[in-house]
Amino acid sequence: MTSDITIEKVMNSNFNDFIYLVERLAEYERLQPPDEDARERLRRHGLSENPRYEAYMARVDGQYVAYVIYFFNYSSFLAMPTLYLEDIFVLEEHRRKGIGSRLFKFCAEQALDAGCGRIEFCVLTWNTPAQGFYEKNMAEKLNWYFYRLDRDRLEEVRRRTGDTVPREDIE
């Protein structure tokens, strides 16, 4: 267990360290890392006056070794906000030292402080280490399917309907 873990908000001054960690997660998940345009959107969306997400990094011995991204959505059934955990990632050489658990607890504290009724997240089906981590931290696996429409499919949905609702018609 690492006892000297500090958690710091992602800011302009440490943004490149954050991007490095995001790229390491993409590598781990066998996905394309953010390109230059996506990195700029990450900066703009996370560091603006009204950010679309919150991001924090864990520092150990002066080095950033992990990060977490979350944002808030809303549960109509609970009538409360939900903290959606988008990413939690620890560099491989720093795993099993309590860093991920500390970041997860940090998220739980943020959720409670924001009046949330729950935290939600997704785990890749092949990522059994992450599944074990979350279950060890009291998370319940749900029997839900996770669906996605990427940008191209969103455009196709718009084309198929052929009929858009003008914003002024929405009350």
C-alpha positions as CSV (number, residue, x, y, z in Angstrom):
1,M,0.0,0.0,0.0
2,T,1.3,3.5,-0.9
3,S,0.6,5.9,1.9
4,D,1.7,9.2,0.2
5,I,-0.9,9.4,-2.5
6,T,-2.0,12.9,-3.4
7,I,-5.0,13.6,-5.6
8,E,-4.8,16.8,-7.8
9,K,-7.3,18.4,-10.1
10,V,-6.3,18.4,-13.8
11,M,-5.4,21.9,-14.8
12,N,-3.5,23.6,-17.6
13,S,-0.2,23.1,-15.8
14,N,-0.5,19.3,-15.6
15,F,-2.7,18.7,-18.6
16,N,0.1,17.0,-20.6
17,D,0.6,14.5,-17.8
18,F,-3.1,13.8,-17.9
19,I,-3.0,13.2,-21.7
20,Y,-0.1,10.8,-21.2
21,L,-2.2,8.8,-18.8
22,V,-5.2,8.8,-21.2
23,E,-3.0,7.5,-23.9
24,R,-1.7,4.7,-21.7
25,L,-5.3,3.7,-21.0
26,A,-6.1,3.6,-24.7
27,E,-3.0,1.4,-25.2
28,Y,-4.2,-0.9,-22.4
29,E,-7.7,-1.1,-23.8
30,R,-6.4,-1.6,-27.4
31,L,-8.1,1.5,-28.6
32,Q,-7.0,4.5,-30.6
33,P,-5.7,7.3,-28.3
34,P,-7.2,10.8,-28.7
35,D,-5.9,12.6,-31.8
36,E,-4.8,16.3,-31.7
37,D,-8.4,17.6,-32.1
38,A,-9.7,15.3,-29.4
39,R,-6.9,16.4,-27.0
40,E,-7.9,20.0,-27.6
41,R,-11.5,19.1,-26.9
42,L,-10.5,17.4,-23.7
43,R,-8.7,20.6,-22.7
44,R,-11.6,22.8,-23.6
45,H,-14.3,20.6,-22.1
46,G,-12.5,19.9,-18.9
47,L,-10.8,23.2,-18.1
48,S,-13.6,25.6,-19.1
49,E,-15.6,27.7,-16.7
50,N,-18.4,25.2,-16.9
51,P,-16.6,21.9,-17.5
52,R,-18.3,18.9,-19.0
53,Y,-16.3,16.5,-16.9
54,E,-14.1,16.5,-13.8
55,A,-10.6,15.0,-13.9
56,Y,-8.1,14.3,-11.2
57,M,-4.8,12.6,-11.1
58,A,-3.0,10.6,-8.4
59,R,0.6,11.6,-7.7
60,V,3.0,9.3,-5.9
61,D,6.6,10.4,-5.2
62,G,6.3,13.4,-7.5
63,Q,5.0,11.3,-10.5
64,Y,1.4,11.2,-11.9
65,V,0.5,7.5,-12.0
66,A,-3.3,7.4,-12.2
67,Y,-6.3,9.4,-13.2
68,V,-10.1,9.5,-12.9
69,I,-12.7,11.2,-15.1
70,Y,-16.3,11.5,-14.0
71,F,-19.4,13.6,-14.8
72,F,-22.9,13.8,-13.4
73,N,-26.1,12.6,-15.0
74,Y,-29.5,12.1,-13.5
75,S,-31.7,9.2,-12.3
76,S,-35.4,9.8,-12.9
77,F,-36.2,6.9,-10.6
78,L,-34.1,8.1,-7.7
79,A,-34.8,11.7,-8.6
80,M,-31.1,12.3,-7.7
81,P,-27.9,12.9,-9.6
82,T,-25.6,10.0,-10.5
83,L,-21.9,10.2,-10.7
84,Y,-20.8,8.5,-13.9
85,L,-17.3,7.2,-13.7
86,E,-15.9,7.4,-17.2
87,D,-12.3,6.3,-16.6
88,I,-10.3,5.2,-13.7
89,F,-6.8,4.1,-14.6
90,V,-3.5,3.3,-12.8
91,L,-0.3,2.7,-14.7
92,E,0.6,-1.0,-14.6
93,E,3.7,-0.7,-12.6
94,H,1.8,1.1,-9.8
95,R,-1.2,-1.3,-9.5
96,R,-1.9,-3.2,-6.3
97,K,-0.6,-0.4,-4.2
98,G,-4.0,1.1,-3.1
99,I,-3.9,3.9,-5.7
100,G,-7.0,2.7,-7.6
101,S,-8.9,2.2,-4.3
102,R,-8.0,5.7,-3.2
103,L,-9.3,7.2,-6.4
104,F,-12.4,5.1,-6.2
105,K,-13.0,6.2,-2.6
106,F,-12.4,9.8,-3.8
107,C,-15.2,9.4,-6.4
108,A,-17.5,8.0,-3.7
109,E,-16.8,11.0,-1.5
110,Q,-17.5,13.3,-4.5
111,A,-20.7,11.6,-5.2
112,L,-21.9,11.8,-1.6
113,D,-20.9,15.5,-1.4
114,A,-22.9,16.2,-4.6
115,G,-26.0,14.5,-3.2
116,C,-25.8,11.6,-5.7
117,G,-27.9,8.4,-5.2
118,R,-25.3,6.2,-6.9
119,I,-22.2,5.8,-9.0
120,E,-22.4,4.0,-12.3
121,F,-19.7,2.8,-14.8
122,C,-19.0,0.2,-17.4
123,V,-16.2,-2.4,-17.6
124,L,-15.1,-4.1,-20.8
125,T,-16.1,-7.8,-20.8
126,W,-12.5,-9.0,-21.2
127,N,-11.2,-6.8,-18.4
128,T,-11.5,-9.3,-15.5
129,P,-8.9,-7.4,-13.3
130,A,-11.2,-4.3,-13.4
131,Q,-14.2,-6.4,-12.7
132,G,-12.5,-7.9,-9.7
133,F,-11.4,-4.5,-8.5
134,Y,-14.9,-3.1,-8.6
135,E,-16.6,-6.1,-7.0
136,K,-14.0,-6.0,-4.3
137,N,-15.0,-2.4,-3.7
138,M,-18.7,-3.4,-3.3
139,A,-19.9,-2.7,-6.8
140,E,-22.8,-4.8,-8.1
141,K,-22.7,-6.2,-11.6
142,L,-26.0,-5.4,-13.4
143,N,-27.9,-7.4,-15.9
144,W,-28.1,-4.6,-18.5
145,Y,-26.8,-4.3,-22.0
146,F,-24.8,-1.2,-22.8
147,Y,-25.5,0.4,-26.2
148,R,-23.8,3.1,-28.1
149,L,-24.4,5.3,-31.2
150,D,-21.1,6.7,-32.4
151,R,-20.9,9.9,-34.4
152,D,-21.4,8.3,-37.8
153,R,-24.5,6.4,-36.6
154,L,-25.9,9.5,-35.0
155,E,-25.6,11.2,-38.5
156,E,-27.3,8.1,-40.0
157,V,-30.2,8.4,-37.5
158,R,-30.6,12.0,-38.5
159,R,-30.6,11.1,-42.3
160,R,-33.0,8.2,-41.9
161,T,-35.7,10.3,-40.1
162,G,-35.4,13.1,-42.6
163,D,-37.3,15.2,-40.3
164,T,-35.7,17.4,-37.6
165,V,-37.5,19.2,-34.9
166,P,-36.5,22.9,-35.0
167,R,-35.3,24.1,-31.6
168,E,-37.9,26.8,-31.4
169,D,-40.6,24.1,-31.5
170,I,-39.3,22.4,-28.4
171,E,-41.1,23.6,-25.3
